[in-house]
Structures are given as structure tokens and as C-alpha cells.
Amino acid sequence: ALVRKADQEVVDMLPRSVEIVLGDVGDPCTLKAAVENCNKIIYCATARSTITGDLFRVDYQGVYNVTKAFQDFNNKLAQLRAGKSSKSKLLLAKFKSADSLNGWEVRQGTYFQDVVAFKYDAGMDAKFELSETGDAVFSGKFDGL
């Protein structure tokens, strides 16, 4: 259960089997842990006032934020289940994040080409290497993306 404050009154209302995560539906950064390993969400949050800003933040933006966090988590699961793909568009698009390196096989580059890999690369003329400073580097041309 996502709760804004872990007050004893709130904790006592919930069954012991419920994992409590501190967060706020208005703050997307706090929702990642709340949706982790969930397969369904029941959204019970509601604004406690009739002020338009509160209604928008909880009843509209909150639903949007929770839905997006849930979709992102499920998308991440789908990527991991799909296996290693040298042409995953989403991994290329999110390459800036540290998590995007998961699922890639990274090898130190060599001057000589790997003849077997070249034969079965399906038209991909690109390299993915680690630089001397530990940065990941893509170079080359990607056909069919």
C-alpha cells in the first residue's frame, strides 16, 4: 500500500501481509517502489478538499503518475523477458539510464573482427564497447530500426 505518512493509525488499519511504501501520488519519483512486483493496482486516493489544485493533483495527475509508473515497470519486465536483442529500440532510447545496460553483453573491443558474429549480424554494422573510462559507446549504422 502506498501511504503518504506511516502513522500508526494507518498501519493498524492494514493487514500485516500488506507491504507499506511511503510515497505520494503527486510525486512520480516515489511511485517506482510502490508498483514494483505488482500485477494489479486499486487506486483509492482522493483529494480531501474541493480546491481545484488538490483535485487535479490527486484525481488526475495522481492517476496518471501511478499508471505511468505501472506501465514503466511492466515494460521493464517485458524487456527482460524478451532476451538480449541487439536492436531493441526502447533500450537504445533509454540508453542514458544505468538500468539500460542490463541485458547487454559487453565485451572489450578488438581490432580484429569476429567473423562468425559478422556473418550473423542481420545487417547491423555497429559496435557497442566500453571506453577506457568505463563509458559505454555505440558507434556505427543500425539498419531496420
C-alpha positions as CSV (number, residue, x, y, z in Angstrom):
1,A,0.0,0.0,0.0
2,L,1.2,3.5,-0.9
3,V,0.8,5.8,2.1
4,R,1.9,9.4,2.5
5,K,2.7,9.0,6.2
6,A,3.3,5.8,8.1
7,D,1.2,6.9,11.0
8,Q,0.4,4.1,13.5
9,E,-3.3,4.6,12.8
10,V,-2.8,3.9,9.1
11,V,-0.5,1.0,9.7
12,D,-3.0,-0.6,12.1
13,M,-5.8,-0.4,9.5
14,L,-3.9,-2.5,7.0
15,P,-3.4,-6.3,7.2
16,R,0.1,-7.4,8.2
17,S,0.6,-9.0,4.9
18,V,0.4,-5.6,3.1
19,E,3.8,-4.1,2.3
20,I,3.7,-0.4,3.1
21,V,5.6,2.0,0.9
22,L,5.9,5.7,1.7
23,G,5.1,8.0,-1.2
24,D,2.8,10.5,-2.8
25,V,0.7,10.0,-6.0
26,G,1.7,13.6,-6.9
27,D,5.4,12.8,-6.8
28,P,6.3,10.3,-9.6
29,C,9.7,9.6,-8.1
30,T,8.1,7.9,-5.1
31,L,5.9,5.5,-7.1
32,K,8.6,3.2,-8.5
33,A,8.9,1.2,-5.3
34,A,5.1,1.1,-4.8
35,V,4.4,-0.6,-8.2
36,E,7.4,-3.0,-8.1
37,N,6.2,-6.6,-8.4
38,C,2.5,-5.6,-8.6
39,N,0.3,-7.1,-11.2
40,K,-2.8,-5.1,-10.3
41,I,-3.5,-1.7,-8.7
42,I,-6.6,-0.5,-6.8
43,Y,-6.4,3.3,-6.7
44,C,-8.3,4.6,-3.7
45,A,-6.7,8.0,-3.3
46,T,-8.9,11.0,-3.4
47,A,-8.5,14.7,-2.7
48,R,-9.6,15.7,0.7
49,S,-10.7,19.2,-0.3
50,T,-12.7,20.7,-3.2
51,I,-9.8,23.1,-4.1
52,T,-9.2,22.7,-7.8
53,G,-5.5,22.3,-7.4
54,D,-5.9,19.4,-5.0
55,L,-8.5,17.7,-7.1
56,F,-6.2,18.0,-10.2
57,R,-3.1,16.8,-8.3
58,V,-4.7,13.7,-6.8
59,D,-7.6,12.7,-9.0
60,Y,-6.0,13.5,-12.4
61,Q,-2.2,13.8,-12.1
62,G,-2.1,11.1,-9.4
63,V,-3.9,8.6,-11.6
64,Y,-1.6,9.5,-14.5
65,N,1.6,9.1,-12.3
66,V,0.6,5.7,-10.9
67,T,-0.5,4.4,-14.3
68,K,2.8,5.6,-15.9
69,A,4.9,4.0,-13.1
70,F,2.9,0.7,-13.5
71,Q,3.4,0.8,-17.3
72,D,7.1,1.5,-16.9
73,F,7.5,-1.4,-14.5
74,N,5.6,-3.8,-16.9
75,N,7.6,-2.5,-19.9
76,K,10.8,-3.2,-18.0
77,L,9.6,-6.8,-17.2
78,A,8.8,-7.3,-20.9
79,Q,12.3,-6.2,-21.9
80,L,13.9,-8.6,-19.5
81,R,11.7,-11.5,-20.7
82,A,12.4,-10.7,-24.4
83,G,16.0,-11.7,-24.0
84,K,19.0,-10.0,-25.5
85,S,18.2,-8.1,-28.6
86,S,20.9,-6.1,-30.4
87,K,18.1,-4.0,-32.0
88,S,15.8,-3.1,-29.1
89,K,14.6,0.4,-29.8
90,L,13.5,1.1,-26.3
91,L,16.8,0.2,-24.8
92,L,18.5,2.4,-27.4
93,A,16.2,5.3,-26.4
94,K,16.7,4.8,-22.7
95,F,20.5,4.2,-23.0
96,K,21.2,7.1,-20.7
97,S,20.0,5.3,-17.6
98,A,22.2,2.8,-15.7
99,D,19.4,0.1,-15.9
100,S,19.5,0.2,-19.7
101,L,22.9,-1.6,-19.6
102,N,21.2,-4.7,-18.1
103,G,20.6,-7.4,-20.7
104,W,23.5,-6.3,-22.9
105,E,26.6,-8.4,-23.4
106,V,29.5,-6.0,-23.2
107,R,32.9,-7.1,-24.4
108,Q,36.1,-5.2,-24.8
109,G,36.6,-4.2,-28.4
110,T,39.3,-5.6,-30.5
111,Y,41.0,-4.5,-33.7
112,F,40.1,-7.8,-35.5
113,Q,36.5,-8.5,-36.5
114,D,34.7,-11.5,-35.1
115,V,34.0,-13.4,-38.4
116,V,31.2,-15.5,-37.0
117,A,29.4,-12.5,-35.5
118,F,29.8,-10.6,-38.7
119,K,28.2,-13.4,-40.7
120,Y,25.0,-13.5,-38.5
121,D,24.6,-9.8,-37.5
122,A,21.5,-9.4,-39.8
123,G,22.8,-6.3,-41.5
124,M,23.8,-4.4,-38.3
125,D,27.1,-2.5,-38.8
126,A,27.6,-1.2,-35.3
127,K,29.7,-1.6,-32.2
128,F,29.0,-1.4,-28.5
129,E,32.1,-1.1,-26.5
130,L,33.4,0.2,-23.2
131,S,35.9,3.1,-23.3
132,E,39.0,3.3,-21.1
133,T,37.0,5.5,-18.7
134,G,34.2,2.9,-18.4
135,D,31.7,4.7,-20.6
136,A,29.6,2.6,-22.9
137,V,30.0,3.7,-26.6
138,F,27.7,2.9,-29.5
139,S,29.1,3.6,-33.0
140,G,28.1,2.6,-36.5
141,K,24.9,2.2,-38.5
142,F,21.7,0.5,-37.5
143,D,19.6,-0.9,-40.4
144,G,16.0,-1.7,-39.9
145,L,15.3,0.3,-36.7
